[in-house]
Amino acid sequence: SALRTTETYKLLAGEVEGYPSPRLEDELYEASPRTLLTKLQGLAETVERVIVVGHEPVMSSLAHMLDDQRGPGSGNLSLGIPTATAVVLDVPVEWAELERQSATVRAVLRPSED
C-alpha cells in the first residue's frame, strides 16, 4: 500500500485494457519473502498471472528463493536488483505447490539507461 508501489503499478498498467485494479494489502508493506510466498501459495488456481510490486531487498530475495537456476534470466538475483527492475517468473506448478526453486526466471527487465 506504499505510495511508491501504487505509483509503480499505475505506470505498469497505464491505460492497458484488462489490467486488474491493484489489491492493496497493508500487512505486506513489511513482509518477508517467506510471507509473500505464503500469500502466493494461497492464490486460487484459476489465477493465471500475478504482478507483485514491492521494495528491495524483498523482491529480489523472493525471486532468488523461487528461481530454479535454469532460465536465461537466472543469475545474480541474490545481489539485489536496481530500482524499477522487473523479474518475470514462469511458475509451472499449482500455486499451493509453489516452493523454493519451483519457478524459472524467464527475464530480468531493467530500465533503459537512455
C-alpha positions in Angstrom: 0.0 0.0 0.0 3.1 2.3 -0.1 2.6 5.3 -2.3 5.7 4.4 -4.5 4.5 0.9 -5.2 1.0 2.1 -6.1 2.5 4.6 -8.5 4.7 1.9 -10.0 1.7 -0.3 -10.6 -0.1 2.6 -12.3 2.9 3.1 -14.6 2.8 -0.7 -15.4 -0.9 -0.8 -16.0 -1.1 2.5 -17.9 -4.2 2.7 -20.0 -4.0 -1.0 -20.9 -7.4 -2.6 -21.0 -7.7 -5.7 -18.9 -5.2 -4.8 -16.2 -6.9 -5.5 -12.9 -7.3 -3.0 -10.2 -4.5 -3.4 -7.7 -5.2 -5.2 -4.4 -3.5 -3.2 -1.7 -2.7 -5.1 1.5 -1.1 -3.1 4.3 0.3 -6.2 6.1 2.6 -6.8 3.1 4.4 -3.5 3.5 7.0 -5.0 5.8 6.5 -8.6 4.7 9.4 -11.1 4.3 10.0 -13.1 1.2 8.6 -16.1 3.0 5.4 -14.2 3.9 4.9 -13.2 0.2 5.5 -16.9 -0.8 2.7 -17.9 1.6 0.4 -15.3 0.1 1.2 -16.6 -3.4 0.5 -20.2 -2.3 -3.0 -19.1 -1.2 -4.0 -17.8 -4.7 -6.9 -19.5 -6.4 -5.8 -22.0 -9.1 -7.8 -20.0 -11.6 -5.3 -17.2 -11.3 -3.0 -17.2 -14.3 -0.9 -14.1 -13.8 0.2 -12.1 -10.8 2.1 -8.9 -10.5 3.8 -8.3 -7.2 5.1 -4.7 -6.8 7.4 -4.1 -3.8 10.7 -2.9 -2.5 14.2 -4.2 -2.2 15.6 -6.4 -0.9 12.4 -8.4 -0.5 11.6 -8.6 -4.2 15.0 -9.9 -5.3 15.1 -12.3 -2.3 11.7 -13.7 -3.3 12.7 -14.1 -6.9 16.0 -15.7 -5.8 14.2 -18.1 -3.5 11.8 -19.2 -6.2 14.4 -19.4 -9.0 15.4 -22.9 -10.1 18.5 -21.5 -11.8 17.5 -23.0 -15.2 16.3 -19.9 -17.0 18.1 -17.4 -19.1 17.2 -14.7 -16.5 18.9 -16.6 -13.6 22.0 -15.1 -12.2 22.8 -12.5 -9.6 19.4 -12.0 -8.0 20.9 -12.7 -4.6 22.9 -9.5 -5.1 19.6 -7.5 -5.4 18.0 -5.6 -8.3 18.0 -1.9 -9.2 15.0 0.3 -8.8 12.3 -0.2 -11.5 13.6 -3.7 -12.4 11.1 -6.4 -13.1 11.7 -10.1 -12.7 9.5 -12.3 -14.8 9.0 -15.8 -13.5 7.3 -18.9 -15.1 5.5 -20.9 -12.5 4.9 -24.4 -13.8 3.3 -25.7 -10.6 0.0 -25.1 -8.8 0.1 -22.0 -6.6 -0.4 -24.2 -3.5 2.8 -26.2 -4.6 4.9 -23.1 -5.1 8.1 -23.5 -3.1 11.8 -22.8 -3.2 13.3 -23.4 -6.6 9.9 -24.2 -8.2 9.8 -21.4 -10.7 12.1 -20.3 -13.6 13.3 -16.8 -14.2 12.3 -16.0 -17.7 13.7 -12.5 -17.8 15.1 -9.7 -15.7 13.9 -6.4 -17.2 16.0 -3.4 -16.3 15.1 0.2 -17.0 16.7 1.7 -20.1 19.8 3.8 -19.5 19.0 6.2 -22.3 
